[in-house]
């Protein structure tokens, strides 16, 4: 999937960045595993704590306080802020609880992926199951799938 994403980004002259929490850089690694990705990959942010989300990509303190770090609102602001900070056309974000527990009473496997492509933002709520490693891998794959879908929507709009 990431090969198709990189190919499409190159073809369209678009750039991408990532903002990751629970995946800790796995999405950036998947994208940069593809030869030629340096033409389109701007940077990857690992914003594991609230402070990093705020300082690095501009997630509002009010959003973090009202909705928490694991929310649709935060995922949206992560993807929008990542695109703005990196001056990228596209940004995919992920925030969630990979386990073994959430530390907040929320269920392990609750993950939000966000994607911002050329001014349009979409967020998807996920309820994943498995071990910590499995949840992280599923979150990575879901984020890449959302990026691919968002790129397809963008291309349809451009027709």
N, C-alpha and C positions, 0 to 999 in steps of 0.2 A: 504494500500500500504506500509506504513512504517513497518508493521509487517513482510511482505514478504522481505523487504530490510534487516532488522535486521537479520532475519533468514538466508538469503543468505550470509550475511557478516560473521556471526558466522560459518556457514558451511564451508566457504572458508578460514577462518582465516584472514580476511581482516579488517582493521580499517577505520573509517570515521571521518571527521571533517566538520564543516560548517563555511562559511564566509558570513555574511549577512549584507545588508544595509537596504533597504526599508522594509524588513520583520522583522527586529529587534529581531531575535531569534526564530521566529516561526518554522523554519525548525528544529533547534536543539530541540525545545520543542516537536515537533511531533515525532522525532526519539527517544528521551529519555522517551517519554510516554510508550514505548514498554518495557515490562519486559525483562530483559536480555541484554538490550542495553549497559549496563556498560561494557560488555565484548568487545565491538567493538567501542564505541563512545569515541573519544579522547578528543575533546574540541570544543567549539563553539565560534567564534569571531563575535562580532557585531561591524562592521566598518562603522558607520553611516556617518562619515565625511572623507574627502580626507586624512587628516593627519593620521587617524586611519588605513585607507587602506594601506598607505605607511609604517607606523611604525609597525603595527602588522603583516602584511602578505607580505610586500615587494612589493606592487604595485609601479612601477617606477613613479617618479614625472613627467618624460617626457611623460609617457602614460596618466596620469591624465591631464596634460596641453594640449597635442595634441588632445586627443580623448574625454576627460571629464570622470567623474566618472561613468556616465551611457553610457557604450559602450561595444561592444563585447570584445575589447582588455582588458578593465579593468576587466570584468567578468572572462576572461581567466586567467589573472594574479592573481586575487583573489583566484580562485580555485587551481591554481598551487602553489601559495605562502602559502595558508592555509595548503595544504598537506605537503609541505616542513617544514613549521614552526612547525606543530603538529607531524611531523614524522608519518603521516597517509597514508594509501594506496589510500584512496579516499577522495575527498573533493567536496562539492557542494557549489556554490556561487550564490548570487542574488544581483542585483543592479538595481534601477529603480526609476520611478516617480509614487508614489502612490496617490498623490493629497493632497489637493484639487487643487493645481496648481503645475507646475514643477519648477517655479522660473527661468527658463532658456529659455522659449519660446518653449521648446520641448513638445510634447503631453503627458498629463497625461495617464498613462497606458503603457508607453514605459518601458519595463523591459528586462533585459538580465539575463539569468541563465547560469551558467557555471558548468561543471563537469569534474573533473580530476580523472581518475581511472587508477592506475598502469602505469603511463607514457603517457596516452592518454587523450587529452583535447578536449571537445566539448562545443560549446556555441550556445544557441538558443535565437533568438530575438522574443519577444512577444509584442503584442499590445492588452492589456487587457482593459476591460471596467467595469464600476460600481463605487461604492463608494470607498473611501479609504480602508475601511475594506475588501470590496470584492476584490479589486485589490491585496491587501496583501495576502489574503487567496488563490487567484488564483495563485499568484507567488509562494507561498509555495508549492502548489500542483504540479505546473509545474516543480519546482526544484526537488521534490521527484520523479516525473515521469522520468525526465532526468537521475537522479541517477540510478533508476531501469533499464532504457534502457541501460545506459552505463555499468552497471554491467553485463547485459545479453550479450552485445557485447564482454566484457572481457572474459566471460565464453566461448563464441563461439571461441574466439582466442586461448583459452587454450586447446580446444579439439584436 
